[in-house]
C-alpha cells in the first residue's frame, strides 16, 4: 500500500500495488509515481520504432513533417487524455499514465504484426495487443521484483484498470463472444483479478473510457494530418460523390455499426467540411502547415468538448472517477470521428504499396516465429532466454517466444529475422 494519502476522490484500494513498497520521495502521489514509471520505461521508448500508420522512416514530401510513430501517438493521446480527464474530475496523472501505457504491448508492424502473432499463438492463448500491454506492465518490463519473480512496473490498481480497454479474457466479450478483442491472457489472470477486485463485472472504468476516446480522437485526427502532409489525401476528393461513397463504405465496414445509414456519415463529413478552419487545400507551404495544425487543434477540441459537455449533462458537475460515471460521446461526434478514420484508411492504409509492404511484414513475423521456435533459446534476448529456460512446458516456451517478438521494433524484427534465416 502506498504511504502517500490517495488523491482526492480515490480510495486506498485504488492506490494499492500488487507488491507493497514504500515511497522513495514523500510528497508525490501514487499516480505521479505511476506516470513517471511508464514515462521512463524501455517499452515506451521502443514505440518510437513501431508502426503507427506508415512505417517509421517512410519518406514524406515535406521535409519537416515526419509521420507519427506509436510513441508520438501515445504522447499525443496522453496530452488529450490528461486534459479531458482533468476537466471531468479524474486524476490527470492517472489518465496520462493509462494513455502512455495503452499501446505498449503492440508488436512490430502495428495491427499487421498483431494478426500474424495471433495466428502463431493460437494454441497458447492467442495474441492481443491490449492483453500484451497488461502482461508487459505487470510482468515483462523490469522494475520491481518479489521472491516469486517480476511484478513489472508494479503500478497501482487504478492505473492498471485505466489502461485496460477490454477487461475480460479471450472469448468473454460481454456482448460479442466472437470478438477478437480481450485484455488478459490466462497466464495473467491472478494480477488481472486483483486489478478488477472492486469492479462491477466487465464494466470499463471511467478513466479507461477517457483513455479510449482520447486514443480515437488522437489517431483519427493525426492520421488525416499525416496523410495530408505526405500528399496521400487530396481534400478536394471529399467533395466528389464517388470518393465519398468509398469513404462511407470503409467507415461502415470498420468503424461504425454495420446498419449505419451512409447518409448519416455524409452529414457528419459535411459538418466538418463546412467549418471555417477545415483544410480545403494543402500545398505544403508554411502557411498551409500552420492552417492544417490549427485544423487538428480545432478537431481535437471539438471532439473532446462534445464528450465533456454530454458527460457533464448526464452526470453533473462533480468529480467523475472509477465507476461513478460513464463517458458520454454524442453519436454525431462519433460519426465525425469515424469519417476521419475512414478517410485515412481509404487514402493512406489502402494504398497499393502499403498492401505490398504489409504482405512482406507478415512474412517477416511468420518466418521469425518459425526460426525462433526451431532455434530458441538462440536468438532470444537474455531476459527472454532466462524465461525460456525456466518455462515448464512447450506452451509456456511458445509464450516466451511471442513475448520476445512483441518486444521488437520494426527494424529489430527485420534484423533478427535476417540473422536467423540467413536472408541478411
Secondary structure, DSSP 8 states (H G I E B T S, - for coil): --SS---TT--TTTT-BSS----SSTT--HHHHHHHHHHT-HHHHHGGGSBSSS-TT---SSTT----BHHHHHHHHHHHHHHHHHHHT--HHHHHHHHHHTTTT--TTHHHHHHHHHHHTGGGT---HHHHHHHIIIIIS-S-EETTEE-TT--BHHHHHHT-SS-SBTT--SS-TT----SB-GGGHHHHHHHTTTS-TT---HHHHHHHHHHHHHHHHHHHHHHHHTT---GGGGGSHHHHHHHHHHHHHHTS-TT--HHHHHHHHHHHHTSTT------SSHHHHHHHHHHHHHHHHHHHHHHHHHHHHHH-SS---TTS------HHHHHHHHHHHHHHIIIIIT-HHHHHHHHHHHHHHHHHHHHHHHHTTTT--HHHHHHHHH--SHHHHHHHHHHHHHH--HHHHHHHHHHHHT--
